[in-house]
């Protein structure tokens, strides 16, 4: 896997702290920094997600992918899956994630709660490389709800 991240914040551009990432699969993701009132040349313009927000979003995508795949392989009629991630970060640099909570909402027809619980746990313990990696610095907790379609 590879990715190339390029600074787009040269003088005269939209944001002095803008970046664009091109993934190995050929997709593009933009990132930007937060505005810095004291030193505008060091801040972004809030034109795209922050880099750490993209880490959190990627983590949600990684684990949601696992949960859906595990449920589908179990022949459950999944019609929807969302994950709301909330996090806390260390107050000083490096501002690593210290707590991450993932709340899954799985929608489908007749899906037993025990199947969702198992899928979430399997993702957390075995398959989701993002949550397993982030668990080295963050306390990761999960919860879920099942909604009938």
QUIFEN-V996886 format. One record per backbone hydrogen bond with DSSP energy under -1.0 kcal/mol. NH is the residue of the N-H (numbers start at 0). CO is the residue of the C=O. Records with the same first field share a line. If there is no record, write none. Layout:
NH->CO + CO
This chain:
3->21
5->19
7->17
12->9
17->14
18->30
19->5
20->28
21->3
22->26
23->1
25->22
28->20
30->18
31->48
41->38
43->33
45->32
53->49
54->50
55->51
56->52
57->53
58->54
59->55
60->56
61->57
62->58
63->59
64->60
65->61
66->62
67->63
68->64
69->65
70->66
71->67
72->68
73->69
74->71
75->70
77->75
78->106
79->106
81->104
83->102
85->100
87->98
89->95
95->93
97->87
98->87
99->138
100->85
101->140
102->83
103->142
104->81
105->144
106->79
107->146
108->76
115->111
116->112
117->113
118->114
119->115
120->116
121->117
122->118
123->119
124->120
125->121
126->121
127->122
128->126
131->127
132->128
133->129
134->130
135->132
136->133
137->133
138->97
140->99
142->101
144->103
146->105
148->107
